[in-house]
Amino acid sequence: MNSHEARRDVDRQARLAADVIAHRSGVDCHDVVLTLGSGWREGAASLGETVTAIPATEIPGFSGAAIPGHSGLLHSIRLKGGAHALVIGARAHLYEGRGVNAVAHGMRTAAATGVRTAVLTNGAGGIDPAFAVGDAVLISDHMNMTAASPLIGSDFVDLTDLYSARLRALAKRVVPGLQEGVYVQLPGPHFETPAEIRALSMLGGQLVGMSTVLEAITARSLGIEVLGISLVTNAAAGLSGPIDHLEVLAEGSAASTRLSHTLKRLVDSLPL
Ligand code: 8IG
């Protein structure tokens, strides 16, 4: 398959998925997509009125929750102002081994449903000592350390201001004191070594995780404006004790009520 055919193929997959979502929800056009990472999932319910919850396995190209703490549902939610949100609780991760197309499929599908704004959330390790466990931190920029791109062929997309300055300013207005940081995506699934965290810190990395970056690049390539936000669920390797996935999940649960409020304020502030 050449790159033209490959691009047509992923677009066709996204179209199929978007048609199923439109059919099941009765909503022809969604305005915003939210991808909910560790700690953020409880936020979906309070955003508005749930129109439909669809098991990811029933939508072409999506698969169920791969890890505990991740919901395997897509929600269509009617927001307060009448806009429609598509909420992806079942993000595909690069470490699942289904390739970059599986990772990019959520944003491609969102674009095919009409979405123009993405709110990408995640759980992350905090590299910058200014960030405490439990802090929500806006993503100001990223470093892609996956050695992969979700784009196909000669799709030379500008990533200057990928994380919309306009949306970050709105976010800071509604969530006073919100900090910002540079997020680094690594492929995982292992966490980093302390030496790697020292290196990433010297390079300007402030948050580290295994998601978001490839989705943000996909979104930008499709003309979607991106807001990214991390929950710091643990101090990055070598900065505190060992990193335990169960403790990471517990931290996410502990923060979830507060994050629901934060997420709702952010979404209500979006110019949809
Ligand atoms: I939650 O410390 C979460 N995800 N790579 N490192 C990486 N991913 C993470 C971390 C972390 N915490």
py3Dmol code that shows the C-alpha trace and the ligand (Angstrom):
import py3Dmol

protein = """\
ATOM      1  CA  MET A   1       0.000   0.000   0.000  1.00  0.00           C
ATOM      2  CA  ASN A   2       1.425   3.425  -0.908  1.00  0.00           C
ATOM      3  CA  SER A   3       0.929   6.393   1.393  1.00  0.00           C
ATOM      4  CA  HIS A   4      -2.064   7.722  -0.547  1.00  0.00           C
ATOM      5  CA  GLU A   5      -3.834   4.411  -0.170  1.00  0.00           C
ATOM      6  CA  ALA A   6      -2.795   4.137   3.466  1.00  0.00           C
ATOM      7  CA  ARG A   7      -4.239   7.552   4.208  1.00  0.00           C
ATOM      8  CA  ARG A   8      -7.456   6.752   2.375  1.00  0.00           C
ATOM      9  CA  ASP A   9      -7.703   3.546   4.375  1.00  0.00           C
ATOM     10  CA  VAL A  10      -7.432   5.225   7.795  1.00  0.00           C
ATOM     11  CA  ASP A  11      -9.885   7.928   6.705  1.00  0.00           C
ATOM     12  CA  ARG A  12     -12.336   5.243   5.634  1.00  0.00           C
ATOM     13  CA  GLN A  13     -11.985   3.500   9.026  1.00  0.00           C
ATOM     14  CA  ALA A  14     -12.644   6.798  10.809  1.00  0.00           C
ATOM     15  CA  ARG A  15     -15.693   7.445   8.611  1.00  0.00           C
ATOM     16  CA  LEU A  16     -17.099   4.006   9.476  1.00  0.00           C
ATOM     17  CA  ALA A  17     -16.637   4.631  13.195  1.00  0.00           C
ATOM     18  CA  ALA A  18     -18.131   8.143  12.974  1.00  0.00           C
ATOM     19  CA  ASP A  19     -21.184   6.756  11.146  1.00  0.00           C
ATOM     20  CA  VAL A  20     -21.768   4.199  13.917  1.00  0.00           C
ATOM     21  CA  ILE A  21     -21.473   6.945  16.553  1.00  0.00           C
ATOM     22  CA  ALA A  22     -23.914   9.194  14.671  1.00  0.00           C
ATOM     23  CA  HIS A  23     -26.343   6.312  14.220  1.00  0.00           C
ATOM     24  CA  ARG A  24     -26.194   5.109  17.846  1.00  0.00           C
ATOM     25  CA  SER A  25     -26.342   8.585  19.413  1.00  0.00           C
ATOM     26  CA  GLY A  26     -28.669  10.265  16.941  1.00  0.00           C
ATOM     27  CA  VAL A  27     -26.166  13.153  17.018  1.00  0.00           C
ATOM     28  CA  ASP A  28     -24.956  14.070  13.524  1.00  0.00           C
ATOM     29  CA  CYS A  29     -22.225  16.442  14.589  1.00  0.00           C
ATOM     30  CA  HIS A  30     -20.059  16.496  17.710  1.00  0.00           C
ATOM     31  CA  ASP A  31     -18.235  19.691  18.685  1.00  0.00           C
ATOM     32  CA  VAL A  32     -15.557  18.598  21.142  1.00  0.00           C
ATOM     33  CA  VAL A  33     -13.770  15.345  21.938  1.00  0.00           C
ATOM     34  CA  LEU A  34     -12.479  14.510  25.396  1.00  0.00           C
ATOM     35  CA  THR A  35     -10.001  11.721  25.981  1.00  0.00           C
ATOM     36  CA  LEU A  36     -10.016  10.754  29.621  1.00  0.00           C
ATOM     37  CA  GLY A  37      -6.854   9.335  31.142  1.00  0.00           C
ATOM     38  CA  SER A  38      -5.975   8.062  34.615  1.00  0.00           C
ATOM     39  CA  GLY A  39      -7.854   9.990  37.288  1.00  0.00           C
ATOM     40  CA  TRP A  40     -10.071  11.873  34.854  1.00  0.00           C
ATOM     41  CA  ARG A  41     -12.699   9.282  33.976  1.00  0.00           C
ATOM     42  CA  GLU A  42     -15.310  10.155  36.590  1.00  0.00           C
ATOM     43  CA  GLY A  43     -15.448  13.617  35.075  1.00  0.00           C
ATOM     44  CA  ALA A  44     -17.539  12.553  32.087  1.00  0.00           C
ATOM     45  CA  ALA A  45     -20.846  12.088  33.928  1.00  0.00           C
ATOM     46  CA  SER A  46     -20.993  15.602  35.375  1.00  0.00           C
ATOM     47  CA  LEU A  47     -20.339  17.373  32.074  1.00  0.00           C
ATOM     48  CA  GLY A  48     -23.947  17.252  30.945  1.00  0.00           C
ATOM     49  CA  GLU A  49     -26.643  14.848  29.893  1.00  0.00           C
ATOM     50  CA  THR A  50     -25.414  11.498  28.589  1.00  0.00           C
ATOM     51  CA  VAL A  51     -27.135  10.826  25.281  1.00  0.00           C
ATOM     52  CA  THR A  52     -25.527   7.418  24.673  1.00  0.00           C
ATOM     53  CA  ALA A  53     -22.805   5.203  26.086  1.00  0.00           C
ATOM     54  CA  ILE A  54     -21.427   2.840  23.459  1.00  0.00           C
ATOM     55  CA  PRO A  55     -19.040  -0.034  24.268  1.00  0.00           C
ATOM     56  CA  ALA A  56     -15.838   0.692  22.379  1.00  0.00           C
ATOM     57  CA  THR A  57     -15.831  -2.861  21.036  1.00  0.00           C
ATOM     58  CA  GLU A  58     -18.995  -2.034  19.061  1.00  0.00           C
ATOM     59  CA  ILE A  59     -17.365   0.818  17.152  1.00  0.00           C
ATOM     60  CA  PRO A  60     -15.079  -0.039  14.215  1.00  0.00           C
ATOM     61  CA  GLY A  61     -11.386   0.384  15.038  1.00  0.00           C
ATOM     62  CA  PHE A  62     -11.832   0.823  18.789  1.00  0.00           C
ATOM     63  CA  SER A  63     -11.040  -1.863  21.326  1.00  0.00           C
ATOM     64  CA  GLY A  64     -12.010  -2.375  24.945  1.00  0.00           C
ATOM     65  CA  ALA A  65     -10.164  -1.182  28.004  1.00  0.00           C
ATOM     66  CA  ALA A  66      -6.667  -2.616  27.911  1.00  0.00           C
ATOM     67  CA  ILE A  67      -5.735  -1.782  31.497  1.00  0.00           C
ATOM     68  CA  PRO A  68      -7.575  -1.453  34.813  1.00  0.00           C
ATOM     69  CA  GLY A  69      -8.823   2.052  35.500  1.00  0.00           C
ATOM     70  CA  HIS A  70      -9.639   2.715  31.873  1.00  0.00           C
ATOM     71  CA  SER A  71     -13.296   2.680  30.815  1.00  0.00           C
ATOM     72  CA  GLY A  72     -14.171   0.816  27.638  1.00  0.00           C
ATOM     73  CA  LEU A  73     -16.998   3.179  26.701  1.00  0.00           C
ATOM     74  CA  LEU A  74     -17.522   6.091  24.358  1.00  0.00           C
ATOM     75  CA  HIS A  75     -20.066   8.617  25.559  1.00  0.00           C
ATOM     76  CA  SER A  76     -21.988  11.178  23.601  1.00  0.00           C
ATOM     77  CA  ILE A  77     -22.845  13.979  26.014  1.00  0.00           C
ATOM     78  CA  ARG A  78     -25.003  17.039  25.533  1.00  0.00           C
ATOM     79  CA  LEU A  79     -23.290  19.951  27.273  1.00  0.00           C
ATOM     80  CA  LYS A  80     -24.972  22.796  29.118  1.00  0.00           C
ATOM     81  CA  GLY A  81     -24.859  25.177  26.166  1.00  0.00           C
ATOM     82  CA  GLY A  82     -26.244  22.539  23.771  1.00  0.00           C
ATOM     83  CA  ALA A  83     -22.936  21.515  22.187  1.00  0.00           C
ATOM     84  CA  HIS A  84     -22.161  17.806  21.879  1.00  0.00           C
ATOM     85  CA  ALA A  85     -19.125  16.159  23.414  1.00  0.00           C
ATOM     86  CA  LEU A  86     -17.674  12.834  22.363  1.00  0.00           C
ATOM     87  CA  VAL A  87     -15.944  11.285  25.358  1.00  0.00           C
ATOM     88  CA  ILE A  88     -13.402   8.548  24.737  1.00  0.00           C
ATOM     89  CA  GLY A  89     -12.820   6.473  27.850  1.00  0.00           C
ATOM     90  CA  ALA A  90     -10.929   3.793  25.973  1.00  0.00           C
ATOM     91  CA  ARG A  91      -7.799   5.375  24.553  1.00  0.00           C
ATOM     92  CA  ALA A  92      -5.445   3.123  22.606  1.00  0.00           C
ATOM     93  CA  HIS A  93      -1.855   3.234  23.838  1.00  0.00           C
ATOM     94  CA  LEU A  94       1.226   2.669  21.713  1.00  0.00           C
ATOM     95  CA  TYR A  95       2.432  -0.005  24.157  1.00  0.00           C
ATOM     96  CA  GLU A  96      -0.588  -2.198  23.303  1.00  0.00           C
ATOM     97  CA  GLY A  97       1.212  -2.985  20.066  1.00  0.00           C
ATOM     98  CA  ARG A  98      -1.649  -2.188  17.664  1.00  0.00           C
ATOM     99  CA  GLY A  99       0.462   0.509  16.035  1.00  0.00           C
ATOM    100  CA  VAL A 100       0.154   4.255  15.566  1.00  0.00           C
ATOM    101  CA  ASN A 101      -3.016   3.963  13.470  1.00  0.00           C
ATOM    102  CA  ALA A 102      -4.898   2.493  16.446  1.00  0.00           C
ATOM    103  CA  VAL A 103      -3.604   5.361  18.610  1.00  0.00           C
ATOM    104  CA  ALA A 104      -4.637   7.986  16.051  1.00  0.00           C
ATOM    105  CA  HIS A 105      -8.040   6.437  15.304  1.00  0.00           C
ATOM    106  CA  GLY A 106      -9.851   8.227  18.161  1.00  0.00           C
ATOM    107  CA  MET A 107      -8.894  11.696  16.887  1.00  0.00           C
ATOM    108  CA  ARG A 108      -9.538  10.745  13.261  1.00  0.00           C
ATOM    109  CA  THR A 109     -12.979   9.479  14.232  1.00  0.00           C
ATOM    110  CA  ALA A 110     -13.651  12.613  16.277  1.00  0.00           C
ATOM    111  CA  ALA A 111     -12.726  14.771  13.290  1.00  0.00           C
ATOM    112  CA  ALA A 112     -15.059  12.710  11.104  1.00  0.00           C
ATOM    113  CA  THR A 113     -17.910  13.409  13.565  1.00  0.00           C
ATOM    114  CA  GLY A 114     -17.294  17.141  13.126  1.00  0.00           C
ATOM    115  CA  VAL A 115     -15.147  17.863  16.185  1.00  0.00           C
ATOM    116  CA  ARG A 116     -13.028  21.063  16.116  1.00  0.00           C
ATOM    117  CA  THR A 117     -11.707  21.033  19.716  1.00  0.00           C
ATOM    118  CA  ALA A 118      -9.960  18.294  21.714  1.00  0.00           C
ATOM    119  CA  VAL A 119      -9.399  18.082  25.450  1.00  0.00           C
ATOM    120  CA  LEU A 120      -6.696  15.484  26.026  1.00  0.00           C
ATOM    121  CA  THR A 121      -6.188  14.375  29.621  1.00  0.00           C
ATOM    122  CA  ASN A 122      -3.782  11.912  31.164  1.00  0.00           C
ATOM    123  CA  GLY A 123      -2.114  10.703  34.304  1.00  0.00           C
ATOM    124  CA  ALA A 124       1.576  11.527  34.346  1.00  0.00           C
ATOM    125  CA  GLY A 125       4.741  11.352  36.367  1.00  0.00           C
ATOM    126  CA  GLY A 126       5.926  14.701  37.668  1.00  0.00           C
ATOM    127  CA  ILE A 127       9.529  15.538  36.721  1.00  0.00           C
ATOM    128  CA  ASP A 128       9.472  19.189  37.780  1.00  0.00           C
ATOM    129  CA  PRO A 129       9.658  19.324  41.581  1.00  0.00           C
ATOM    130  CA  ALA A 130       7.255  22.287  41.478  1.00  0.00           C
ATOM    131  CA  PHE A 131       4.482  19.770  40.731  1.00  0.00           C
ATOM    132  CA  ALA A 132       2.964  17.846  43.626  1.00  0.00           C
ATOM    133  CA  VAL A 133       1.166  14.536  43.346  1.00  0.00           C
ATOM    134  CA  GLY A 134      -2.509  15.380  42.845  1.00  0.00           C
ATOM    135  CA  ASP A 135      -1.834  18.573  40.851  1.00  0.00           C
ATOM    136  CA  ALA A 136      -3.576  19.159  37.538  1.00  0.00           C
ATOM    137  CA  VAL A 137      -1.053  20.736  35.145  1.00  0.00           C
ATOM    138  CA  LEU A 138      -1.808  22.231  31.714  1.00  0.00           C
ATOM    139  CA  ILE A 139       0.374  20.930  28.916  1.00  0.00           C
ATOM    140  CA  SER A 140       2.189  23.887  27.348  1.00  0.00           C
ATOM    141  CA  ASP A 141       4.243  21.879  24.838  1.00  0.00           C
ATOM    142  CA  HIS A 142       5.509  18.354  24.320  1.00  0.00           C
ATOM    143  CA  MET A 143       8.488  16.222  23.427  1.00  0.00           C
ATOM    144  CA  ASN A 144       7.713  13.180  21.311  1.00  0.00           C
ATOM    145  CA  MET A 145      10.118  10.473  22.512  1.00  0.00           C
ATOM    146  CA  THR A 146       8.234   7.606  20.906  1.00  0.00           C
ATOM    147  CA  ALA A 147      10.244   7.671  17.668  1.00  0.00           C
ATOM    148  CA  ALA A 148       6.873   7.408  15.916  1.00  0.00           C
ATOM    149  CA  SER A 149       4.476   9.692  14.081  1.00  0.00           C
ATOM    150  CA  PRO A 150       0.765   9.132  13.551  1.00  0.00           C
ATOM    151  CA  LEU A 151       0.959  10.965  10.218  1.00  0.00           C
ATOM    152  CA  ILE A 152       1.219   9.134   6.929  1.00  0.00           C
ATOM    153  CA  GLY A 153       3.279  10.175   3.926  1.00  0.00           C
ATOM    154  CA  SER A 154       4.408  13.751   3.313  1.00  0.00           C
ATOM    155  CA  ASP A 155       2.061  15.360   5.826  1.00  0.00           C
ATOM    156  CA  PHE A 156       4.375  18.154   7.065  1.00  0.00           C
ATOM    157  CA  VAL A 157       2.339  19.589   9.916  1.00  0.00           C
ATOM    158  CA  ASP A 158       3.461  22.654  11.892  1.00  0.00           C
ATOM    159  CA  LEU A 159       3.393  21.989  15.643  1.00  0.00           C
ATOM    160  CA  THR A 160       4.226  25.505  16.812  1.00  0.00           C
ATOM    161  CA  ASP A 161       1.564  26.386  19.386  1.00  0.00           C
ATOM    162  CA  LEU A 162       0.130  22.847  19.208  1.00  0.00           C
ATOM    163  CA  TYR A 163      -1.309  23.332  22.701  1.00  0.00           C
ATOM    164  CA  SER A 164      -3.548  26.303  21.955  1.00  0.00           C
ATOM    165  CA  ALA A 165      -2.429  29.480  23.745  1.00  0.00           C
ATOM    166  CA  ARG A 166      -5.984  30.745  23.448  1.00  0.00           C
ATOM    167  CA  LEU A 167      -7.494  27.703  25.193  1.00  0.00           C
ATOM    168  CA  ARG A 168      -4.760  27.702  27.858  1.00  0.00           C
ATOM    169  CA  ALA A 169      -5.514  31.327  28.654  1.00  0.00           C
ATOM    170  CA  LEU A 170      -9.214  30.485  29.010  1.00  0.00           C
ATOM    171  CA  ALA A 171      -8.353  27.510  31.223  1.00  0.00           C
ATOM    172  CA  LYS A 172      -6.217  29.644  33.523  1.00  0.00           C
ATOM    173  CA  ARG A 173      -9.011  32.154  33.840  1.00  0.00           C
ATOM    174  CA  VAL A 174     -11.487  29.530  35.082  1.00  0.00           C
ATOM    175  CA  VAL A 175      -9.006  27.487  37.154  1.00  0.00           C
ATOM    176  CA  PRO A 176      -6.903  30.045  39.033  1.00  0.00           C
ATOM    177  CA  GLY A 177      -3.367  28.972  39.884  1.00  0.00           C
ATOM    178  CA  LEU A 178      -3.234  26.305  37.172  1.00  0.00           C
ATOM    179  CA  GLN A 179       0.415  25.519  36.372  1.00  0.00           C
ATOM    180  CA  GLU A 180       1.827  24.564  32.951  1.00  0.00           C
ATOM    181  CA  GLY A 181       4.504  22.149  31.869  1.00  0.00           C
ATOM    182  CA  VAL A 182       6.182  20.344  28.983  1.00  0.00           C
ATOM    183  CA  TYR A 183       4.906  16.763  28.627  1.00  0.00           C
ATOM    184  CA  VAL A 184       7.150  13.991  27.364  1.00  0.00           C
ATOM    185  CA  GLN A 185       5.651  10.867  25.800  1.00  0.00           C
ATOM    186  CA  LEU A 186       7.667   7.684  25.950  1.00  0.00           C
ATOM    187  CA  PRO A 187       6.463   4.389  24.451  1.00  0.00           C
ATOM    188  CA  GLY A 188       6.286   2.446  27.742  1.00  0.00           C
ATOM    189  CA  PRO A 189       4.949   0.208  29.137  1.00  0.00           C
ATOM    190  CA  HIS A 190       7.857   0.295  31.575  1.00  0.00           C
ATOM    191  CA  PHE A 191       8.374   3.406  33.640  1.00  0.00           C
ATOM    192  CA  GLU A 192      11.646   5.313  33.309  1.00  0.00           C
ATOM    193  CA  THR A 193      14.925   4.788  35.089  1.00  0.00           C
ATOM    194  CA  PRO A 194      16.169   7.579  37.370  1.00  0.00           C
ATOM    195  CA  ALA A 195      18.929   8.273  34.812  1.00  0.00           C
ATOM    196  CA  GLU A 196      16.333   8.746  32.084  1.00  0.00           C
ATOM    197  CA  ILE A 197      14.345  11.136  34.275  1.00  0.00           C
ATOM    198  CA  ARG A 198      17.498  13.186  34.998  1.00  0.00           C
ATOM    199  CA  ALA A 199      18.148  13.342  31.252  1.00  0.00           C
ATOM    200  CA  LEU A 200      14.563  14.337  30.432  1.00  0.00           C
ATOM    201  CA  SER A 201      14.707  17.006  33.123  1.00  0.00           C
ATOM    202  CA  MET A 202      17.869  18.498  31.577  1.00  0.00           C
ATOM    203  CA  LEU A 203      16.112  18.547  28.205  1.00  0.00           C
ATOM    204  CA  GLY A 204      13.226  20.573  29.620  1.00  0.00           C
ATOM    205  CA  GLY A 205      10.692  17.815  30.284  1.00  0.00           C
ATOM    206  CA  GLN A 206       8.387  18.490  33.243  1.00  0.00           C
ATOM    207  CA  LEU A 207       5.790  15.713  32.949  1.00  0.00           C
ATOM    208  CA  VAL A 208       6.197  12.188  31.632  1.00  0.00           C
ATOM    209  CA  GLY A 209       3.689   9.644  30.382  1.00  0.00           C
ATOM    210  CA  MET A 210       2.707   7.155  27.716  1.00  0.00           C
ATOM    211  CA  SER A 211      -0.076   8.922  25.822  1.00  0.00           C
ATOM    212  CA  THR A 212      -1.413  12.212  24.456  1.00  0.00           C
ATOM    213  CA  VAL A 213       1.439  13.364  22.178  1.00  0.00           C
ATOM    214  CA  LEU A 214       0.554  11.206  19.171  1.00  0.00           C
ATOM    215  CA  GLU A 215      -3.133  12.074  19.640  1.00  0.00           C
ATOM    216  CA  ALA A 216      -2.325  15.795  19.808  1.00  0.00           C
ATOM    217  CA  ILE A 217      -0.290  15.571  16.582  1.00  0.00           C
ATOM    218  CA  THR A 218      -3.145  13.728  14.868  1.00  0.00           C
ATOM    219  CA  ALA A 219      -5.646  16.312  16.080  1.00  0.00           C
ATOM    220  CA  ARG A 220      -3.541  19.219  14.831  1.00  0.00           C
ATOM    221  CA  SER A 221      -3.110  17.577  11.439  1.00  0.00           C
ATOM    222  CA  LEU A 222      -6.922  17.483  11.174  1.00  0.00           C
ATOM    223  CA  GLY A 223      -7.408  21.120  12.145  1.00  0.00           C
ATOM    224  CA  ILE A 224      -8.569  20.383  15.711  1.00  0.00           C
ATOM    225  CA  GLU A 225      -7.593  22.881  18.435  1.00  0.00           C
ATOM    226  CA  VAL A 226      -5.952  21.086  21.381  1.00  0.00           C
ATOM    227  CA  LEU A 227      -6.091  21.596  25.131  1.00  0.00           C
ATOM    228  CA  GLY A 228      -3.968  19.137  27.124  1.00  0.00           C
ATOM    229  CA  ILE A 229      -3.943  18.575  30.858  1.00  0.00           C
ATOM    230  CA  SER A 230      -2.156  16.082  33.099  1.00  0.00           C
ATOM    231  CA  LEU A 231      -2.910  14.816  36.563  1.00  0.00           C
ATOM    232  CA  VAL A 232       0.368  14.245  38.392  1.00  0.00           C
ATOM    233  CA  THR A 233      -0.235  10.794  39.886  1.00  0.00           C
ATOM    234  CA  ASN A 234       3.344  10.096  40.949  1.00  0.00           C
ATOM    235  CA  ALA A 235       6.754  11.678  41.209  1.00  0.00           C
ATOM    236  CA  ALA A 236       8.854  10.501  38.248  1.00  0.00           C
ATOM    237  CA  ALA A 237      11.392   7.729  38.828  1.00  0.00           C
ATOM    238  CA  GLY A 238      14.204   8.486  41.254  1.00  0.00           C
ATOM    239  CA  LEU A 239      12.504  11.539  42.732  1.00  0.00           C
ATOM    240  CA  SER A 240      10.555   9.661  45.404  1.00  0.00           C
ATOM    241  CA  GLY A 241       9.942   5.953  46.098  1.00  0.00           C
ATOM    242  CA  PRO A 242       9.362   3.228  43.510  1.00  0.00           C
ATOM    243  CA  ILE A 243       6.427   3.681  41.112  1.00  0.00           C
ATOM    244  CA  ASP A 244       3.549   1.271  41.669  1.00  0.00           C
ATOM    245  CA  HIS A 245       0.740   1.177  39.089  1.00  0.00           C
ATOM    246  CA  LEU A 246      -1.813   0.468  41.854  1.00  0.00           C
ATOM    247  CA  GLU A 247      -0.660   3.512  43.818  1.00  0.00           C
ATOM    248  CA  VAL A 248      -0.901   5.531  40.618  1.00  0.00           C
ATOM    249  CA  LEU A 249      -4.519   4.380  40.211  1.00  0.00           C
ATOM    250  CA  ALA A 250      -5.280   5.123  43.886  1.00  0.00           C
ATOM    251  CA  GLU A 251      -3.942   8.642  43.452  1.00  0.00           C
ATOM    252  CA  GLY A 252      -6.168   9.054  40.417  1.00  0.00           C
ATOM    253  CA  SER A 253      -9.247   7.945  42.386  1.00  0.00           C
ATOM    254  CA  ALA A 254      -8.373  10.233  45.279  1.00  0.00           C
ATOM    255  CA  ALA A 255      -8.203  13.203  42.935  1.00  0.00           C
ATOM    256  CA  SER A 256     -11.207  12.292  40.790  1.00  0.00           C
ATOM    257  CA  THR A 257     -13.891  14.419  42.455  1.00  0.00           C
ATOM    258  CA  ARG A 258     -11.672  17.499  42.324  1.00  0.00           C
ATOM    259  CA  LEU A 259     -10.712  16.709  38.727  1.00  0.00           C
ATOM    260  CA  SER A 260     -14.373  16.375  37.752  1.00  0.00           C
ATOM    261  CA  HIS A 261     -14.907  19.943  38.878  1.00  0.00           C
ATOM    262  CA  THR A 262     -11.779  21.132  37.086  1.00  0.00           C
ATOM    263  CA  LEU A 263     -12.773  19.331  33.892  1.00  0.00           C
ATOM    264  CA  LYS A 264     -16.288  20.740  33.984  1.00  0.00           C
ATOM    265  CA  ARG A 265     -14.984  24.274  34.433  1.00  0.00           C
ATOM    266  CA  LEU A 266     -12.558  23.783  31.540  1.00  0.00           C
ATOM    267  CA  VAL A 267     -15.189  22.376  29.203  1.00  0.00           C
ATOM    268  CA  ASP A 268     -17.718  25.081  30.128  1.00  0.00           C
ATOM    269  CA  SER A 269     -15.101  27.704  29.237  1.00  0.00           C
ATOM    270  CA  LEU A 270     -14.477  26.348  25.733  1.00  0.00           C
ATOM    271  CA  PRO A 271     -15.651  28.488  22.823  1.00  0.00           C
ATOM    272  CA  LEU A 272     -17.714  25.753  21.147  1.00  0.00           C
TER     273      LEU A 272
END
"""
ligand_1 = """\
12
8IG
I 0.107 7.740 35.590
O 6.033 8.168 35.855
C 1.945 7.678 34.891
N 2.183 7.356 33.634
N 6.256 6.999 31.431
N 6.153 7.592 33.667
C 5.529 7.238 32.511
N 4.209 7.127 32.401
C 3.493 7.383 33.498
C 4.049 7.757 34.716
C 5.467 7.855 34.817
N 3.059 7.926 35.596
"""
view = py3Dmol.view(width=600, height=400)
view.addModel(protein, "pdb")
view.setStyle({"model": 0}, {"cartoon": {"style": "trace"}})
view.addModel(ligand_1, "xyz")
view.setStyle({"model": 1}, {"stick": {}})
view.zoomTo()
view.show()
